[in-house]
Amino acid sequence: MRLMLPRLVDTTKTIGVVVIAFFLAIVTIVALTNWGYFGSQDYDKHLTEQVYVDTVVNQNVNLVFYRTGCPYCEAGKTAVVVAAQKSVYPTFYIDVESESGQQLVKKYHVEVAATLIQIRDGKTKLFHYAMKTSAGKYQPKTESIEEAFNDN
């Protein structure tokens, strides 16, 4: 019985080494086969040098100011989001109650939460994107939203 126990251990070690070697061989083959695929992937097209130039150098962006619970902001939200998705320029949403939002409120002299700032070539234009009708209902200011997101 003593002689069989060491052979059983040797056989187990040998099988373990073979399994590990086989596993490493498979992993190596898969890695080498897919290296060209993973290594040659294109960069994210959303963050190109042109977006950088438009955003940082030329300062072509849209800033949408809002406040949670604001009835004007809620009334204009859908129209603003749809227009922003169609814009060629990046749109940033700024919560006026946040610390960084307060800094931007001061910088751009925003007086009401439901405000859009259009920045084109470093020049700013302010729009209010919602209004209260004479009947007391809140609604989006469609013309202002269209003008603000005008990409010309």
N, C-alpha and C positions, 0 to 999 in steps of 0.2 A: 504494500500500500504506500509506503514512503516514496518509492520510485515514481509512482503515478502522480502524486501531488505536485512535485516540481515540474514534471512534463506538462501537466495541466496549466500551471502558471506560465510556463514558457510559451505554450500554445496560445493562451489568452493574450499575452504581451504581443506575440507575433501578429495575431489577428487585429489587435488594437492599432499597431503600427501600420499595417496594411490599410485599414479603414481610414486612418488619418491621412496617409499618403494619397489615397484615392480621392478623398474629400478635397485636399489641397490642390491636386491636379485638376479637378473639375472647376474649382474656384478660379484657378489661374487661367484656364482655357476660357471660361466665361468672361473674366476681366479683360483679357487680351482681345477677345472677339468684340466686346462691347466698348472698348476704349475709344475707338474711332467714332462710334455713335455718340457716346457721352462727351467726349473731348471736343467734338466739332459742332456742338449745339450752337445755334445763333443766340445772340444777346437779346434781351427783352426789348422788343420794338417800342414799348411804351415809354421807355426811359432812354431816349437817344440823345445825341449831342444837340440836335435841333430843339428838342424840348428844353434842354438846359439853356441854350441860347435864348429861346423865347421866354423862359421863365426868369432866369437870373440876369442875363445881359440886357435883353430888350424889355424885361419885366412885362410880359404879356400874360396876364392871369386874370381870373375872376375870383373875387372874394365874396362869399355869401355869409352874412352875419345873421345869427338867429339866437333865440332864447327859448329854452324848453318851457312850454306852457303859454307861450305868446300866441294869442289868437290870430294876429296878423301873419306871423311866421307859419303857423299851421295852415292858414288859408292859401298861402303862396307856395308852400313846400313842393307839391307835386309839379306845378308848372316850372318851378326853378330847377328841380332835379332833371326833368325831361329836357329842358333847354340846355342845361349844363352837359348832359350826355352827348348832345349834338355839337357842342363847341369844340373847336380844334385846340383851344387853349385850356390848360389845367384849371380846375375849379377847386378852391379850398373852402371848406365850411368852418366857420369860426363861431364858437359858443361865446357870446358876449359876457357870460358870467364866469368864464374861466380866467385864470391869471394872465395867460398869454393873450386871450381874447380881449381883455381889458387894455392891454398894451396896444393892440391893433385898433381898438375903438378910439383910443386917444390919438394915435398916429393919423388915422384917416377921418377924424372928427365925426364919427358915427353918432347920431343922436337917438335913433330908434333901432330896435333889434332887426326888424325886417328890412335890411338894407343890402344892396348889391354894390360892390365896387368893381368897376371895369378898369383894368390897368392895361394900357396899350402904349408901348414904347416909352414907358415910365410916366405917362400922363394918366391921371385918375379922373373918373367920372362916377358920380354917386347916383344911385337909383333906389327908390322905395319899391319893393316888389309886391306889396299888398295894400289894400285900402279898406275902409269901412264905408259902405253905401249909406245913402240917406235913410234907407229902411233899417239900418243897424246891422246889416250882414257884412261879414268879412269876405273879401274875394281877392284873387290875384290881380295885379296890375299887368295884364298881358302885354300891353304895348311897351311898358318899361322893361319887362323881362326880355322881350325880343330885342329891344335896342341894346340892352346891357350885354347880351350874349352875341351880338352882331360881330362876326369875326372879320369884317372888312376893315 
